[in-house]
């Protein structure tokens, strides 16, 4: 079975403001992903700029089919 990570996150921008996500899910390769790697993945995938702090909360790995297909 394929794995996904389900988590909450908070991102603060260096120029003010921020965004939050709850129960966000992403496909992962393997059985785990570090918080730092997950933060980098979110920032890159959402094409965010001027990111200050990223906090990963309530992370858990779940077995679920991947939603994105590699082309």
ZANUKE-288437 format. One record per atom (N, C-alpha, C): atom name; residue in one letter; x, y, z; residue number from 1. Coordinates in pm, whole numbers, plus 50000, padded with zeros to 5 digits. Each point is the difference from the previous one (the first is absolute). Example, Ala and Ser with C-alpha at 12.3 -4.5 7.8 and 13.67 -1.06 7.14 Angstrom:
BEGIN
atom_type_east_north_up_seq
N_A_51319_49431_50780_1 $
CA_A_49911_50119_50000_1 $
C_A_50090_50120_50000_1 $
N_S_49965_50105_49928_2 $
CA_S_50082_50119_50006_2 $
C_S_49923_50109_50073_2 $
! end
This chain:
BEGIN
atom_type_east_north_up_seq
N_X_50085_49882_50000_1 $
CA_X_49915_50118_50000_1 $
C_X_50089_50124_50000_1 $
N_X_49957_50099_49929_2 $
CA_X_50074_50126_49994_2 $
C_X_49977_50079_50130_2 $
N_X_50095_50090_50029_3 $
CA_X_49994_50077_50124_3 $
C_X_49978_50148_49969_3 $
N_X_49928_50064_50091_4 $
CA_X_49980_50145_49996_4 $
C_X_50024_50052_50141_4 $
N_X_50032_50126_50010_5 $
CA_X_50015_50063_50129_5 $
C_X_49884_50096_50020_5 $
N_X_49940_49996_50118_6 $
CA_X_49888_50087_50035_6 $
C_X_50050_50086_50116_6 $
N_X_49981_50132_49992_7 $
CA_X_50058_50089_50100_7 $
C_X_49933_50136_49998_7 $
N_X_50025_50076_50104_8 $
CA_X_49962_50140_50006_8 $
C_X_50129_50081_49981_8 $
N_X_49988_50122_49952_9 $
CA_X_50120_50084_49988_9 $
C_X_49965_50147_50021_9 $
N_X_50102_50074_50040_10 $
CA_X_49992_50145_50013_10 $
C_X_50122_50058_49932_10 $
N_X_49980_50096_49912_11 $
CA_X_50111_50065_49931_11 $
C_X_49991_50150_50027_11 $
N_X_50110_50056_50047_12 $
CA_X_50010_50145_50019_12 $
C_X_50090_50055_49891_12 $
N_X_49961_50110_49941_13 $
CA_X_50079_50063_49895_13 $
C_X_50091_50106_50060_13 $
N_X_50117_50014_49942_14 $
CA_X_50099_50095_50052_14 $
C_X_49956_50145_49981_14 $
N_X_49906_50024_49909_15 $
CA_X_49950_50136_49978_15 $
C_X_49863_50023_50064_15 $
N_X_49962_49910_50092_16 $
CA_X_49874_50011_50073_16 $
C_X_49895_49904_49949_16 $
N_X_49907_49967_50084_17 $
CA_X_49891_49910_49962_17 $
C_X_50039_49854_50010_17 $
N_X_49907_49915_49964_18 $
CA_X_50024_49857_50005_18 $
C_X_49881_49922_49948_18 $
N_X_50019_49869_49992_19 $
CA_X_49892_49910_49959_19 $
C_X_50004_49877_50089_19 $
N_X_49886_49932_50009_20 $
CA_X_49989_49877_50076_20 $
C_X_49928_49895_49917_20 $
N_X_50028_49877_50030_21 $
CA_X_49928_49890_49938_21 $
C_X_49970_49893_50104_21 $
N_X_49884_49940_49993_22 $
CA_X_49962_49894_50092_22 $
C_X_49967_49874_49921_22 $
N_X_50049_49889_50052_23 $
CA_X_49977_49868_49939_23 $
C_X_50043_49999_49854_23 $
N_X_50108_50071_49970_24 $
CA_X_50057_50007_49865_24 $
C_X_50062_49865_49969_24 $
N_X_49989_49951_49879_25 $
CA_X_50055_49869_49962_25 $
C_X_50089_50014_49877_25 $
N_X_50112_49929_50006_26 $
CA_X_50094_49997_49887_26 $
C_X_50049_49858_49979_26 $
N_X_50021_49964_49875_27 $
CA_X_50062_49872_49967_27 $
C_X_50145_50001_50045_27 $
N_X_50048_49888_50052_28 $
CA_X_50142_49987_50033_28 $
C_X_50053_49868_49945_28 $
N_X_50129_49999_49978_29 $
CA_X_50069_49877_49963_29 $
C_X_50058_49942_50128_29 $
N_X_49984_49873_50021_30 $
CA_X_50054_49939_50121_30 $
C_X_49901_50003_50114_30 $
N_X_50052_49971_50121_31 $
CA_X_49914_49985_50117_31 $
C_X_49996_50121_50092_31 $
N_X_50084_50102_49975_32 $
CA_X_50005_50116_50089_32 $
C_X_50059_50119_49925_32 $
N_X_49986_50119_50057_33 $
CA_X_50058_50122_49947_33 $
C_X_50030_50090_50119_33 $
N_X_50116_50062_50001_34 $
CA_X_50037_50089_50110_34 $
C_X_49918_50128_49992_34 $
N_X_49989_50069_50113_35 $
CA_X_49928_50127_50002_35 $
C_X_50067_50102_49908_35 $
N_X_50134_50003_49999_36 $
CA_X_50072_50094_49913_36 $
C_X_49973_49971_49853_36 $
N_X_50005_49873_49962_37 $
CA_X_49973_49962_49860_37 $
C_X_49855_50032_49964_37 $
N_X_49910_49977_50092_38 $
CA_X_49859_50029_49976_38 $
C_X_49977_50151_49983_38 $
N_X_50065_50080_50083_39 $
CA_X_49989_50146_49988_39 $
C_X_50052_50046_49864_39 $
N_X_50115_49947_49957_40 $
CA_X_50055_50035_49869_40 $
C_X_49904_49960_49888_40 $
N_X_49939_49883_50012_41 $
CA_X_49905_49950_49901_41 $
C_X_49880_50095_49987_41 $
N_X_49944_50042_50115_42 $
CA_X_49884_50090_49997_42 $
C_X_50035_50132_49932_42 $
N_X_50112_50060_50042_43 $
CA_X_50041_50130_49947_43 $
C_X_50023_49990_49849_43 $
N_X_50069_49896_49956_44 $
CA_X_50030_49982_49858_44 $
C_X_49872_49970_49920_44 $
N_X_49918_49909_50051_45 $
CA_X_49880_49959_49928_45 $
C_X_49898_50113_49987_45 $
N_X_49992_50086_50102_46 $
CA_X_49906_50111_49998_46 $
C_X_50064_50126_49941_46 $
N_X_50126_49990_49963_47 $
CA_X_50075_50111_49939_47 $
C_X_49993_50127_50086_47 $
N_X_50025_49980_50129_48 $
CA_X_49995_50113_50093_48 $
C_X_50132_50075_50001_48 $
N_X_49991_50131_50018_49 $
CA_X_50118_50085_50007_49 $
C_X_50005_50069_50136_49 $
N_X_50118_50043_50038_50 $
CA_X_50023_50076_50122_50 $
C_X_49947_49926_50123_50 $
N_X_50027_49870_50006_51 $
CA_X_49957_49917_50112_51 $
C_X_50097_50019_50115_51 $
N_X_49945_50025_50118_52 $
CA_X_50080_50011_50121_52 $
C_X_50003_49867_50073_52 $
N_X_49902_49977_50084_53 $
CA_X_49992_49880_50083_53 $
C_X_49892_49905_49949_53 $
N_X_50032_49870_50000_54 $
CA_X_49902_49897_49967_54 $
C_X_49991_49905_50119_54 $
N_X_49880_49980_50050_55 $
CA_X_49978_49905_50109_55 $
C_X_49912_49886_49950_55 $
N_X_50045_49879_50025_56 $
CA_X_49924_49879_49966_56 $
C_X_49942_49946_50129_56 $
N_X_49870_49973_50000_57 $
CA_X_49931_49955_50121_57 $
C_X_49915_49876_49969_57 $
N_X_49984_49915_50099_58 $
CA_X_49907_49885_49991_58 $
C_X_50027_49911_49879_58 $
N_X_50127_49979_49967_59 $
CA_X_50036_49920_49882_59 $
C_X_49976_49852_50026_59 $
N_X_49939_49936_49902_60 $
CA_X_49985_49854_50006_60 $
C_X_50007_49943_49858_60 $
N_X_50053_49882_49990_61 $
CA_X_50012_49930_49871_61 $
C_X_49880_49908_49987_61 $
N_X_49935_50006_49885_62 $
CA_X_49883_49916_49975_62 $
C_X_50021_49920_49872_62 $
N_X_49934_49886_49994_63 $
CA_X_50001_49919_49878_63 $
C_X_49879_50043_49917_63 $
N_X_50031_50053_49882_64 $
CA_X_49895_50050_49912_64 $
C_X_50060_50012_49861_64 $
N_X_49924_49970_49896_65 $
CA_X_50055_50015_49865_65 $
C_X_50044_50143_49972_65 $
N_X_50109_50014_49927_66 $
CA_X_50047_50132_49960_66 $
C_X_49896_50067_49912_66 $
N_X_49991_50131_50010_67 $
CA_X_49903_50076_49923_67 $
C_X_50060_50059_49873_67 $
N_X_50131_50025_50003_68 $
CA_X_50067_50054_49881_68 $
C_X_50067_49887_49925_68 $
N_X_49996_50011_49874_69 $
CA_X_50067_49900_49916_69 $
C_X_50115_50068_49929_69 $
N_X_50114_49937_50001_70 $
CA_X_50118_50055_49932_70 $
C_X_49980_49984_49851_70 $
N_X_50025_50107_49927_71 $
CA_X_49982_49995_49853_71 $
C_X_50131_49979_49931_71 $
! end
